[in-house]
């Protein structure tokens, strides 16, 4: 069969390289909730957003100055970078950090895992090559359900937390979905340049916001363990992670890139098991299996062969 004239090609399944990047990104972002939970104990959420994006932006500017490509490639897209910064950094980071002052990492991970659902809806409405399909909808539903199962009995306790905090996390997920639609517009711009431009714009936005809200007094008076958490959040979970993220958006599409939020809670649990000596519970393994089935369903190749 031939494609009708003018019809946009449908994006195919992810390659093995795409899956490798997705899994690595999920592992890196699995530690972000841990870092944030430590940092918000001493740093106000908005100040933490500033530290996160400013340190990451400085690190990436240094990277581009040494390795290239030139940051001048970002100049023609300056306005778009500020829009991306609002949707992908300023708004969701502020909402997540505010929500985490009341919510545990478990329920935060579940609500964050709804990002692919919102991305599916937006991509179906706004794109020509990422339309809604039964396998995507079923796979995302299985993934979110698996995330909830993996949290297990502790999820019931977190359900009693303030409603505003839960809506803050859902709002962050919707904002991330919008950002993925914006990221599609950076055709031909290298991923390191997109990451640097976004984080530089976020820093420019956050500096006056934080200074007007709190002033500079006491901003840097935090303990060494908290600074270590901030550096981990900025350098690993932001600077390096966003290079991977924009590579993935370019090669696999917005919907597939959003699947990382299903992998994040899995990586967080596995990291605790491997490095902190935490026990792996039966319900956690069941939730991981459900997420795995969801990802296989989204990929579609196995069912296609059947």
C-alpha positions as CSV (number, residue, x, y, z in Angstrom):
1,X,0.0,0.0,0.0
2,X,1.2,3.5,-0.7
3,X,0.7,6.5,1.6
4,X,-1.9,9.0,0.5
5,X,-0.5,12.2,-0.9
6,X,0.2,14.8,1.7
7,X,-0.2,12.4,4.6
8,X,2.5,12.6,7.2
9,X,4.5,9.4,7.9
10,X,3.8,7.7,11.2
11,X,6.8,7.5,13.5
12,X,8.0,3.9,13.8
13,X,9.1,2.0,16.9
14,X,12.1,3.1,18.8
15,X,15.5,1.7,17.9
16,X,17.8,-0.1,20.4
17,X,19.8,3.1,20.7
18,X,16.6,5.0,21.6
19,X,15.7,2.4,24.3
20,X,19.2,2.6,25.7
21,X,19.0,6.4,26.0
22,X,15.6,6.1,27.6
23,X,16.7,3.6,30.2
24,X,19.8,5.6,31.0
25,X,17.8,8.8,31.3
26,X,15.3,7.1,33.6
27,X,18.1,5.8,35.8
28,X,19.6,9.3,36.1
29,X,16.2,11.0,36.8
30,X,15.4,8.3,39.3
31,X,17.9,10.0,41.7
32,X,16.4,13.5,41.2
33,X,13.5,12.9,43.6
34,X,16.0,11.7,46.2
35,X,18.2,14.8,45.7
36,X,15.2,17.1,45.8
37,X,13.8,15.6,49.0
38,X,17.1,16.3,50.8
39,X,17.5,19.8,49.4
40,X,14.0,21.1,50.1
41,X,14.6,20.5,53.8
42,X,16.8,23.6,53.9
43,X,16.2,25.4,50.6
44,X,13.0,27.1,49.5
45,X,11.5,25.5,46.4
46,X,12.0,28.5,44.2
47,X,15.6,29.0,45.4
48,X,16.3,25.4,44.7
49,X,15.0,25.8,41.1
50,X,17.4,28.7,40.6
51,X,20.4,26.7,42.0
52,X,19.5,23.7,39.8
53,X,19.2,25.6,36.5
54,X,22.0,28.1,37.2
55,X,24.6,25.5,38.0
56,X,23.5,23.3,35.2
57,X,23.5,26.2,32.7
58,X,27.0,27.2,33.8
59,X,28.3,23.6,33.4
60,X,26.8,23.3,29.9
61,X,28.1,26.7,28.8
62,X,31.6,25.5,29.9
63,X,31.0,22.3,28.0
64,X,30.1,24.1,24.8
65,X,33.0,26.5,25.1
66,X,35.4,23.5,25.3
67,X,33.8,20.9,23.1
68,X,31.3,22.8,20.9
69,X,29.1,23.3,19.0
70,X,28.9,27.1,19.4
71,X,26.2,28.5,21.6
72,X,25.6,31.1,18.8
73,X,23.3,28.5,17.2
74,X,20.8,29.3,20.0
75,X,20.6,33.0,19.2
76,X,18.0,32.8,16.4
77,X,15.7,30.8,18.7
78,X,16.0,33.1,21.8
79,X,12.2,33.7,22.2
80,X,11.5,30.0,21.8
81,X,14.1,29.1,24.4
82,X,12.3,31.3,27.0
83,X,9.0,29.5,26.2
84,X,10.7,26.1,26.6
85,X,12.4,27.2,29.8
86,X,9.0,28.1,31.3
87,X,7.3,24.9,30.3
88,X,10.2,22.5,31.0
89,X,12.0,24.0,33.9
90,X,10.5,27.0,35.8
91,X,6.9,25.9,36.1
92,X,7.3,22.1,36.6
93,X,10.4,22.4,38.9
94,X,8.6,24.9,41.1
95,X,5.4,22.8,41.2
96,X,7.3,19.6,42.0
97,X,9.5,21.1,44.7
98,X,6.5,22.8,46.3
99,X,4.5,19.6,46.2
100,X,7.4,17.6,47.7
101,X,7.3,19.8,50.8
102,X,4.1,17.8,51.6
103,X,4.3,14.6,49.5
104,X,6.6,11.6,49.7
105,X,8.7,10.5,46.8
106,X,6.3,7.6,46.1
107,X,3.1,9.5,45.3
108,X,5.2,12.2,43.5
109,X,6.6,9.5,41.2
110,X,3.1,8.2,40.4
111,X,1.7,11.6,39.6
112,X,4.8,12.4,37.5
113,X,4.3,9.1,35.6
114,X,1.1,10.6,34.1
115,X,3.3,12.7,31.8
116,X,3.0,10.2,28.9
117,X,-0.8,10.3,29.1
118,X,-0.9,14.1,28.8
119,X,1.7,13.9,26.0
120,X,-0.4,11.4,24.1
121,X,-3.4,13.7,24.2
122,X,-1.4,16.8,23.1
123,X,0.6,14.9,20.4
124,X,-2.6,13.5,19.0
125,X,-4.1,17.0,18.7
126,X,-1.0,18.9,17.6
127,X,1.2,16.6,15.5
128,X,0.8,14.7,12.3
129,X,3.2,11.8,13.1
130,X,2.5,10.9,16.7
131,X,-1.2,10.1,16.6
132,X,-3.0,8.2,19.4
133,X,-3.1,4.4,19.0
134,X,-4.6,1.6,21.0
135,X,-1.1,0.2,21.9
136,X,0.1,3.6,23.1
137,X,-3.0,4.2,25.3
138,X,-3.0,0.7,26.7
139,X,0.8,0.8,27.3
140,X,0.7,4.1,29.2
141,X,-2.3,2.9,31.3
142,X,-0.4,-0.2,32.2
143,X,2.7,1.9,33.0
144,X,0.9,4.3,35.4
145,X,-0.9,1.3,37.0
146,X,2.4,-0.4,37.4
147,X,3.9,2.7,39.1
148,X,1.0,2.8,41.5
149,X,1.4,-1.0,42.3
150,X,5.1,-0.6,42.8
151,X,4.6,2.1,45.5
152,X,2.5,-0.5,47.3
153,X,1.0,-0.1,50.7
154,X,2.7,3.3,51.2
155,X,0.6,4.8,48.5
156,X,-2.5,4.6,50.6
157,X,-0.9,6.6,53.3
158,X,0.2,9.3,50.9
159,X,-3.3,9.7,49.5
160,X,-4.3,11.6,52.6
161,X,-1.8,14.4,51.9
162,X,-3.0,17.9,50.8
163,X,-4.9,18.0,47.5
164,X,-3.1,21.2,46.4
165,X,0.2,19.3,46.5
166,X,-1.1,16.5,44.3
167,X,-2.5,19.0,41.8
168,X,0.9,20.7,41.8
169,X,2.5,17.4,40.6
170,X,-0.2,16.9,38.0
171,X,0.3,20.4,36.8
172,X,4.0,19.7,36.4
173,X,3.2,16.6,34.3
174,X,1.0,18.7,32.0
175,X,3.7,21.3,31.7
176,X,6.3,18.7,30.8
177,X,3.9,17.5,28.0
178,X,3.6,21.0,26.7
179,X,7.4,21.4,26.7
180,X,7.7,18.2,24.6
181,X,5.5,19.8,22.0
182,X,7.7,22.9,22.0
183,X,10.9,20.9,21.8
184,X,9.8,19.4,18.5
185,X,10.2,22.9,17.0
186,X,14.0,22.9,17.3
187,X,14.7,21.1,14.1
188,X,18.4,20.8,13.3
189,X,19.6,22.4,16.6
190,X,22.1,20.1,18.4
191,X,20.9,18.6,21.7
192,X,23.6,20.2,23.9
193,X,22.7,23.7,22.4
194,X,19.0,23.1,23.2
195,X,19.8,22.0,26.8
196,X,22.1,25.0,27.3
197,X,19.7,27.5,25.8
198,X,16.8,26.2,27.9
199,X,18.7,26.2,31.2
200,X,20.3,29.6,30.5
201,X,16.9,31.1,29.8
202,X,15.5,29.5,33.0
203,X,18.3,31.1,35.0
204,X,17.6,34.5,33.6
205,X,13.9,34.1,34.5
206,X,14.5,32.7,38.0
207,X,17.2,35.3,39.2
208,X,14.7,38.2,39.6
209,X,11.9,36.0,40.8
210,X,14.0,34.7,43.7
211,X,15.6,38.0,44.5
212,X,12.2,39.8,44.6
213,X,10.6,37.0,46.6
214,X,13.3,36.3,49.2
215,X,16.4,38.5,48.6
216,X,19.9,37.2,48.8
217,X,20.1,36.9,52.6
218,X,20.6,33.4,53.8
219,X,20.3,31.8,50.3
220,X,23.7,30.1,50.6
221,X,23.5,29.2,54.3
222,X,22.9,25.5,53.9
223,X,24.7,22.4,55.1
224,X,27.3,20.5,53.1
225,X,25.1,17.4,52.5
226,X,22.4,19.7,51.0
227,X,25.0,21.3,48.7
228,X,26.0,17.8,47.6
229,X,22.4,17.1,46.8
230,X,22.1,20.3,44.9
231,X,25.2,19.5,42.8
232,X,23.9,16.0,42.1
233,X,20.6,17.5,41.0
234,X,22.1,20.2,38.8
235,X,25.0,18.4,37.1
236,X,23.8,14.8,36.8
237,X,20.0,15.1,36.9
238,X,19.8,18.3,34.9
239,X,22.8,19.2,32.7
240,X,23.7,15.7,31.5
241,X,20.2,14.4,31.6
242,X,18.8,17.2,29.3
243,X,21.4,16.4,26.6
244,X,20.1,12.8,26.6
245,X,16.5,14.1,26.7
246,X,16.7,16.3,23.7
247,X,18.6,13.6,21.8
248,X,15.7,11.3,22.5
249,X,13.1,13.8,21.5
250,X,14.8,14.3,18.1
251,X,15.3,10.6,17.4
252,X,12.3,9.0,19.0
253,X,9.6,11.7,19.2
254,X,7.9,13.5,22.1
255,X,5.5,10.7,23.1
256,X,8.4,8.1,23.3
257,X,10.6,10.6,25.2
258,X,7.8,11.1,27.8
259,X,8.0,7.4,28.7
260,X,11.0,8.1,30.8
261,X,8.6,9.1,33.6
262,X,7.5,5.4,33.8
263,X,11.1,4.3,34.2
264,X,12.0,6.9,36.9
265,X,10.3,5.1,39.8
266,X,11.7,1.8,38.8
267,X,15.2,3.1,38.7
268,X,14.7,4.8,42.1
269,X,13.6,1.5,43.7
270,X,16.5,-0.4,42.0
271,X,19.1,2.1,43.1
272,X,17.9,1.8,46.7
273,X,18.1,-2.0,46.4
274,X,21.6,-2.0,44.8
275,X,23.3,0.8,46.7
276,X,21.4,1.4,49.9
277,X,20.7,-2.2,51.0
278,X,16.9,-1.7,50.8
279,X,14.8,-4.9,50.4
280,X,13.0,-5.5,47.1
281,X,9.4,-6.2,48.0
282,X,7.1,-8.6,46.0
283,X,4.6,-5.7,45.1
284,X,7.6,-3.7,43.8
285,X,8.6,-6.5,41.5
286,X,5.0,-6.9,40.4
287,X,4.8,-3.2,39.6
288,X,8.0,-3.3,37.6
289,X,6.7,-6.2,35.6
290,X,3.5,-4.3,34.8
291,X,5.5,-1.3,33.7
292,X,7.6,-3.6,31.5
293,X,4.5,-5.0,29.9
294,X,3.3,-1.5,29.3
295,X,6.5,-0.5,27.5
296,X,6.4,-3.6,25.4
297,X,2.8,-2.8,24.5
298,X,3.7,0.8,23.5
299,X,6.7,-0.4,21.4
300,X,4.2,-2.6,19.4
301,X,6.7,-4.8,17.6
302,X,6.0,-7.9,19.6
303,X,2.3,-7.7,19.0
304,X,2.9,-6.9,15.4
305,X,4.9,-10.1,15.0
306,X,2.1,-12.1,16.7
